[in-house]
Amino acid sequence: MILQIAPVDVARIDAFAGIWLPWLRDSMGRTPEPDDLEVMADPATYYRRGGGEAFLASVDGEVVGAVAVKGLGASGFEFCKLVVTESARGHGAGRALVETCLQFTADHGGPALYLQSFNALDIALGLYRRMGFVNTPPPPEMTVLARTQVVMAKTAGTSYAVPRDKNDARALDRA
């Protein structure tokens, strides 16, 4: 079993939406927002247009995960739309996708990598914290989605071992 992460290519444009939309609807019980549907029509073009990228994770040719990096101008980048199929969870695909986003941010000189999430994703939030992300207010360039409850960031150059205050205040707490 070899995990491969690569930018979305023309042949696999539909694969991103093919795993992300069902996850949002079925696993999270959430309805896609209008912006989500626009992005899913062609995630590669959408994110590249703003200086970012869309990535797919595959194992033995089967797509098992997706993530996108969105340009936020002077603030850096935001990773979004992260999803890993249930069968691939617990095997490092999510961490590898986030590491890909961190590397993209570093390669493109971004001062920070941001994310938006919601409290129901406690396992993912734990992963982000272990990787050095901390709660923060959203930067001015970030479009905060209606479903967002948590905004986090990791500053460029910080390692996973960044000491964190376990009493971090939630930048957004709409639970």
Buried (B, 14 or more C-beta within 10 A) or exposed (E): EEBEBEBBEEEBBEBBBEBBBEBBEEEEEBEBEEEBEEBBEBBBEBBBEBBBBBBBBBBEEEBBBBBBBBBBEEBBBBBBBBBBBEEBBEBEBBBBBBBBBBEBBEEBEBBBBBBBBBEBBEEBBEBBBEBBBBBBEBBEBBEEBEBBBBBBBBBBEBEEEEEEEEEEEEBBEEE
